[in-house]
């Protein structure tokens, strides 16, 4: 495993220590690794969402698909009330 040096402000270090205590992490390093995993996962989800958006812009929805999505959105709205 590689090691890196990171400079944190006093506030950032305090927040990290609070996250360690609150999040059940065994160490600062474990909390930082968990944060990196979240960052990487979020970036991956963003890439996937952009790829879907690009693919759908190349192949627009049919009228039937649009009506089905509108009906699903309406039903979801009714169920949330």
JOZIQUI-V125863 format. One record per residue. N is the residue number from 1. RES is the residue in one letter. NEAR is the number of other ideal C-beta (glycine too) atoms within 8 Angstrom. Layout:
BEGIN
n:N res:RES near:NEAR
n:N res:RES near:NEAR
END
This chain:
BEGIN
n:1 res:X near:2
n:2 res:X near:3
n:3 res:X near:4
n:4 res:X near:4
n:5 res:X near:4
n:6 res:X near:5
n:7 res:X near:3
n:8 res:X near:7
n:9 res:X near:5
n:10 res:X near:6
n:11 res:X near:6
n:12 res:X near:8
n:13 res:X near:9
n:14 res:X near:8
n:15 res:X near:8
n:16 res:X near:12
n:17 res:X near:9
n:18 res:X near:8
n:19 res:X near:10
n:20 res:X near:12
n:21 res:X near:6
n:22 res:X near:6
n:23 res:X near:8
n:24 res:X near:3
n:25 res:X near:10
n:26 res:X near:3
n:27 res:X near:7
n:28 res:X near:9
n:29 res:X near:6
n:30 res:X near:10
n:31 res:X near:13
n:32 res:X near:10
n:33 res:X near:8
n:34 res:X near:10
n:35 res:X near:8
n:36 res:X near:8
n:37 res:X near:8
n:38 res:X near:8
n:39 res:X near:8
n:40 res:X near:8
n:41 res:X near:8
n:42 res:X near:8
n:43 res:X near:8
n:44 res:X near:8
n:45 res:X near:8
n:46 res:X near:8
n:47 res:X near:8
n:48 res:X near:8
n:49 res:X near:8
n:50 res:X near:8
n:51 res:X near:8
n:52 res:X near:8
n:53 res:X near:8
n:54 res:X near:8
n:55 res:X near:8
n:56 res:X near:9
n:57 res:X near:7
n:58 res:X near:5
n:59 res:X near:5
n:60 res:X near:5
n:61 res:X near:7
n:62 res:X near:6
n:63 res:X near:6
n:64 res:X near:6
n:65 res:X near:8
n:66 res:X near:9
n:67 res:X near:8
n:68 res:X near:8
n:69 res:X near:9
n:70 res:X near:8
n:71 res:X near:8
n:72 res:X near:8
n:73 res:X near:8
n:74 res:X near:8
n:75 res:X near:8
n:76 res:X near:8
n:77 res:X near:8
n:78 res:X near:7
n:79 res:X near:6
n:80 res:X near:5
n:81 res:X near:4
END
